[in-house]
Amino acid sequence: MLYIRIGSGDFTSPRGYPGIYGHKRNMLLFTLEGRYYGKSLPFPLTETEKLKKYLNVDIALEDIRGFQKFVEEKLLQKKLRWLIVGGSYAGALAVWFKAKYPTAALAVWSSSAVVEAQFDFYGFDGRVKSAISPECVREIYAVQSLFSELWENETARVSFLNRFNIPHYFDKSGILYMMADAVAGAVQYGKKWKMCDLITQKNDMDIMGRFFNMINLIYGQSFTTSCIYSTECLSNSTMSNQWVGTGYAWFYQSCSELAFFQVGYYNGLRSLELNTEYFVNQCRSAFGDSVFPDVFRFNAKWGGKYPNASNVVATHGSSDPWIDSGVTTTSGPGYRVLIANCADCGRSGDLATPRPTDSEALQLQRDELALLLDNWMTSERVSYTFVLGGSFISRALLEKEKLMKAIQSDLHDFFDHSAEIHAFEFDLTSEKLTITFFFYANRMNKEHISSFSRNIRKNSSFLLATKKTLSHFRVEDEALVIAFEQIPTPIIDENPMNENEVIYLLLYMGFFLLFLISFAVIACKYRIQKNKNKQAIFIS
């Protein structure tokens, strides 16, 4: 298992439910931190040109693949059966990794993944508002209205900033953003009841005091000083000591690739001052005019809500405000969606350590998740060969790469994205093309493949991309499937260490450690005896 970690946290092995799942199945567990997130800083955050070069989705995917190769080729010297796990942005990286490297992982566990980049993310605020009670909404409106009044009076403004420990360089829009985030975060992580109780509770405290007391109790006192809510702080290199740990890397990727600008809208919950202009100006102030998120191009490349990947399970919580940026509908046996539907089912709840108080919906989600992953992780590598016949052979030989790419695409669409061509052989004499490929068969797709192989002869209906490519070759005759059969699969050492291998490794390490201890004891006794001899000589 490879757990992709984005953000803060000081652990080197998968924790929570991924750790529990992996340990129960005797998996080797790895954690990989994304560059520029957490402690992985290859260059200072102040070097914008380095951010442009090294902080993007493509580089992140290359990092994951590079780590895999290091483990397989250098560390263990054997091919592994990988499960890639991630939540939020890391969950999206896991999906995009499967799309870019279809055979590099057997399965992906993608929790609350933000796979569809969105420029003006109106849906985020809409989800937050619909998740809380009308009374809670009214109190939040009242807080925003009172804040706007205070801000217009300089004396009241200074008093407000001092009272709630807000730096004086924060502007009005930044504070409105911080207040909106405090509400959204509570909904996002299953604390909306606590938030609303603290805001609506009638006591000796005024409404503004109740709101900021809620912030302190849920997030801590440092929340109101976070650099991420100040354009001045984010764009001033002399304040860069505040950037680490504030989500600066995510801020850059929002500006450069993904956007997700959480804008307000008429009759929405957050202020209309949090508009496109505010977020774009914030990006330009920090990184210049050349940094801009082309979300249309990004989604065209990675598929948006329809990623070109298989053996993926996408999990969500029904109360997660980010859910509209993820895949929420199962698109077939190879891309399954599991939504935990409950009032407090927030973001990436499936990744957390299970508790007795977890909702029934969350417990059921984890159970179904485990069954899907078990199915894919125990799949078997099988090889097939099929023969195409037709007059297209001689013409297609000149366009071999295009035809091979088209057939590979058809195999992906019909089987799954683990299908990979091994051999591609033309026979001009008999006008035949023989394709050998492999894919991973499991309980969910075995029956489908068996039925297909019985009815495939003289049938080429599944070769849609191939037919389209042949039409570009000006080939009128249809390619026919002359033969389709399973063949013995070459033996490849692709299994992780089994239980016996782990035991042997531990025994070897134990004997080696025992040898070192014995050697140390003997050496210690020798030194003691030598010192005694020296003392005896000195006394004599």
N, C-alpha and C positions, 0 to 999 in steps of 0.2 A: 504494500500500500504506500502510495505517495500522497501525503497531505500537503496541499499548497496553502501556505499561510501568508496572509496579507494583513499588515497592521501590527499593533503592539502585542506584547505577550512574550514571556521569556521561557519557552519550553522547546525541547529538541525532539520530542516524540509525540505522535498524535495522541490527543487527549479526548475526553468526552466520549460520545458514542462511537466515533470512528476508531478510537483506541480499543474500546471494549469489543467491537466487532472484529477488528484485526487480531487481537490477542486470542479470542475464542477459536479462530480458524488458523492459528499458528502462522500468521503472516509475518513477513519482515516489514517493519514499519519505519518509514522515513518521513521527515518533515522538511520542506523546502520553503524558505522565505523569499518572497519576491524582491528583486533588487529595487533599491530606493525606499522600500517599506521596512519599518523596524530598524534593525541594526545594519542592514545590508546597504551601505552607502559607498558605491565605487568612486564617486566624486562628490564634492560639496554641493549642496542644493543650490548654492548661489551661481553655479556654472550652468546657465540656461542652455548654452549650445550643447553641453553634454547631456542635459535632460532631453533635448530634441533628438539626440542620436541614440540614447540608450534606454529611455523610459517610454516604451510603447508595447502594444500587445504582441507584435511579431517577435521582438527581442525576448519578451517574457516566455513565449512558447519555445524559442530556441534554447533558452536557459533550462527549461524543464526537460527537453529532449537531450541536451548536453549532460544533465545530471543522470538521466537514465543510462546513457551510454557509459558514463564514468563508472556507475555501479556495476553494470553488466560486463564491461570490458576490462576494467582495472581492479575494482574492489572485489567482486565475487567471481568474475570470469565465467559467467553462465547467464543464459537468457532467462528473464523472469516473466511471470504473468502479472501484469501491472493493473492495479485499481487506482485510479486518480480521483482524489477527493478535494473538494473546495466549497467554500460558501461565499455568497455575494459576488464580488468581482472575481475572486479566486474560483468560484463555481463556474463563472462564465469562461475563465481561462481553461478550466478543465474540459469544457465542451468544445471550445475552439481548438484545443490541443488534439482532441479526438477527430475533429474535422480535418486538421492539417496533417496529422500522422495517424491514419485510420487503424493501422495494425500495431501501433506502439503501445496500446493499452487494451486489455480485454473489456474493461468496463469503466464507466464514469459515474461518480456520485456527485451530482450537481445540486447544491443546496441554495435556494433563494437566488439563483443566478440571474444577473442583469445582462442578458444576451442581446437585447435590442436597444441600441443606443438611441436616445431621444433628446431632441434639442430643447424644446419647451415642454418640460415634463409636468403638464397640468394634472395628470392623473394622480400624481403623488399626493398633492394637497387634497384632492377630492376623496381619496381613500382615507386620509387622516380625519377629515371632517365627518365622513359617514360612519366612522368607527366609534365616535364618542357621543354622549348624550346631548340633547338640545340645551340643557342647563349649563353643561360644561362649555359648549360653544358660546353661549351668551357671556359667560364670565371671561372667556378669552377675548371676545370682541371688546368687552368693557376695559380690559387691561390695555389693549392696543389703542383704544380711543384716549384713555387717560395718559398713556405714554406720549402720544402725539401732541396733546395739550401741554404737557410738561416740557417737551422739547422746544417749544416755541418761546418759552421764557428762560432767559439765560441763567437766572438765579436758581430757578426750579430744576433746570437741566443739570447744573453742577451738583446740586443737592442730591438729585437722583443718581448720578454717576458715583458719587461718594458713598451713598447709602448701600448700593448693591455691588460695590467693589468692581466697577466697570472702568477700564482705562479711559482717560479723557480723549485719546486719539480715535476712539470708536466713533463712527458716524451713525446717523439715524437709521439708514438702511441696514447697516451691519447689525445693529441691536435688534431690529425687527427680524432679521434673519436668525439671530441667536435665539430669540424668543419662540419663533416658529419651529426651529429645530428641537427645542426643549419639549414641545408638545408632540412633534412627530416621533421623536426618539422613544417617548413613553409608549406610544401606540405600537411602534415598530418592535419593541422588545417585551411586549406583554405587561406593561405597567400602566395602562391607561386608567384603570380603576383607582390606583393609588394617586395618579396625577390629578384626576378630576375630584377625588375626595379632598385633596389638599387645597385645590383652588376654590371649590364651592363651599367648603366648610366655614360656617359662620362663627367667628371668634373675635377677640379683641384686635386682631391684625387687620389693616386695611387691605383692599383687594390687590394692590400692587405688592404689598408685603407678602401676602399669601402666595402669589405667583412665584416670586423669587425665592421664597422659602421652599416651595416645591422643587425648584431647580437645585437648590443646595442639598436637599434631602435625597433626591434621586441621582444627581450627577456629581455632587461635590462643589466646593467653593471655586475651584479653578475653571469651571465651565464658563463663567461670565468674563473671564480674561483670555479665553482661547483665541489665538491669533487667526484662526480660520474664519472668524467673523469680522475681521478688520481688513479692508483693502489696503490701508496704510501699512499695516504689519506685513501683509503678504507680499507687498511690492517694494519694501524697504530692506535692502541687504544688511543694513546695520542692525536689524532686528531678527536676523536669520537664526539666532540662538533659540528662538521660539518656534521655528518651523518644524524641527524634528519632533515627531510624535503628535503633530496636530493635523495629520491628514494632508500634508503638503503634496506628497506624491499623487494622491488621488485628486487633489485640486488641479495639479498640472494635467493629468490625463483627462479630466473633465474639460479642461480648456483646449486640449490638443486632439482628442479623439472621440470621447464618449458623451460629452455635454451633461445630460441629466440635470439641466438647470431647473430647479424646483421653483417655478414661477407661481405667483398668485394670479387669481382671476376674479372677475366680478362675482360677488356673493360667496367667494371662497373663504377659507380660514386664514390664510396668510395675507399679508398686506399687498396691495397692488404696487407698492414701491419695489417689491421684489419681482422685477420684470426682466425681460431679455436684455434690455440696455444695461441694467445693473450688473448682471453676471458677465456680459461681454466686456464691459469697461473694466471689471475686476481682472479679467484674464489679460486684457491689453496692458493694464497698469503693471502687472507682474511679469509678463513674458513678451510684450511687444505685439505689433499687428500681425506678424507672420504666423502666430500660433492661433489656430481656429479649428473647431471640431466639425469636420465634414461627415455628419452622421449618415447621410444618404450613401456616400461612397463606402463608409465603414460597414453598414448593414448589407449593402450589395455584395461585399466581399465575404462576410461571415454568415449571412443568411438571416439575420434578425431573429424573429420568432420561429424561423424554420431552419435551424442549423443543419448542415449537411453532415450529420454524425449519427452513429447507431450505438446500441448497447449503453444507452444513457438513461439514468433515472433522475428526473428533475423533481425536487421536493420544494414545497412552499407552505407557508402558514397563511390562512385566509385573511388575517388581520395585518399582514405585511404591506405597508404602503408602496413598496417596490414591486409588487407582484405583477403589475401591468407591463413591466419591462422584461418579463420572463416567459418561458414556454409554459402555458397553462392547459394545453390540450394534448392528450396522448395522440401521437401521429403514427402509431403502429407498434408491433411487438418490440422493435428496437429502440424506441424512444418513449419511455413511460413517464407519466406525470402523477405524482402523489401529493394531494393537497390536504393538510390537516385543517379541518374546518371546525373552529371553536372561537369563542370570544377573545381569548388570550393567545391564540396561535399566531405568534409573530414571526420574526425573521430567524431562519436557520435554527429553529428549535430542535430539529432532528440531530444536529451536531452536538448538542449539549449532553452532559451526563444525565442519564435517566434518573428521575426522582419518583417516589411514590405518589406525589401530588400532581404529576403530569396528567394532562387531560387524556381521556380515552382515545380521542382523535389522534393525538400525538403518539401514543403507544401503538395504535394500529398502524400509523404511518411507518414507524420504525420496523414493525413486524413485516409489513409488505415490502419495505425497502430491502430488508435482509434476504427475503426469498428471491427477489429479482437479482440482487448482486450474487447470491450463491449460484443461481442458475448460470449467469454469464461467466463467473469466475471458474466454474467447473466444466466449461464447454470444451469440446474436443476439436482439435485441428484436423480437418478432413480435406482431401484433395480430389478434384474432379478434372476430367478432360472432356471437351466437347469439340465437335468437328463441324465447321461451316463449309458448305459447298455452293458453287455458283460461278458464273462467268466474271464476277467482280475481282477475282483473285489477282489476275495480271495487272489490272489498274490499281488495285489497292496496295500492291507491293511497292509502288512508287510513293504512296502516302501512308507508309506503315505506322509511323508515330501517331498520326491523327486517328487512324482506325483503331489502334491499340487503346488510345485514350477513350474513344467512344465505347468500345467493348467493356473497358474497365468501369466506365460510368454506368453502363447497363447492369453489370454484376453488382455494383454498389446498390443500385435502386431495387433490384429484384431480391438479392440475398441480404447483405448488409455491408457496412463499410469495412468489415474485416476481410472481405473478399479481395484477393490480390493475385494478379497474373504472374505465373512463374515462367511460362514458356509460350512462344508465339512462332509457329512454324508454318511456312507456306509450301505447298506442293503444286507447282504449276502444271505438271503433267496431268494430274487427276483433278485439278482445280479445287483443291481443298485447303482449308486453313484450320490447323489444330491449335486449340488454346488449352493450356493447363493452368489451373488456378486452385487456390485453397481458401477456405474460410473456416470460421469456428461454429460448429454445430452444437446446439443445446436443446433442452427439452421443449423450448417454445418454437423453434424453427425446424426441428427434425421432420415433423409430419409434413410441413409445407414443402420442404425440399424433396422428400420421398414422393409426394404426389406429383410434383413438378417433373421429376426425373422420369416418371412413368409415362407422362403425356407430352414430353418435349419433342420427340422425334417428328420431323417434318413441320415443326412449329417454331416460328421465330418472332412471335408476338411480343416477347419481352425485350427484344433488341431495338428499342425505340431510338436511342442515340446513334446506334450503329446504322440503322436505316437512313437517318437524317444525314449522316456523314457520307454514306454511299451515294445518296442523291446529289451531293456536291461533287462526287467523282463522275457524275453523268452516267451512272450505272442503272439500267432499267430492270434487270433481272433481280429477283429477290434472293437474298441469302437464306439458305435452308439449313436447319440443324440436322445433320446426317447421323450424328452419334452424340450421346451424352452418358457418361458413366463415371462411377467412383473408382479411384485408383489408390494403391497403397501410398500412405503419406510418409515422406522421408522422415527419419527419426531426427528430431532436433531437441537438444536439451533446453527446454524452455520452462521447466518447473522450478519454483523456488525450493529452498531446502525443506525437505519433509521433516517429520518429527524425529526420525532416526538420525538424519544428518545433523539436526540441531543438537541431539544428545551427544553424538560423536564429537561435534565441535566443542561442546561444553566440557566433555571428558578430557579432550586434548588440552583445552585451556586450563582445566583443573590440574592435570598432571604437570603441565609446564609451570603453573604457579607453585605447586608442591615442590618441584625441583628447585625453583628460585628460593623458596623459604628454607629448604634444607641446606642449600648452598650458603645462604646468609647465616644460618645457625652455625654451620661448620666454620665459616670465616670468622664469626664473632668469637667462637671458642678458641680458635687459633690465635687471634689477637690478644685475648685475655691471658692465654698461656704464655704467649711471647712476652707480654708486659710483666708477668710474674717472674719469668726467667731473668728479665732485665733487672727487676728489683732485687732478685736473689744475688745476682752478680754485683750490683751496687752495694748491697749490705756486706757481702763478703769482702 
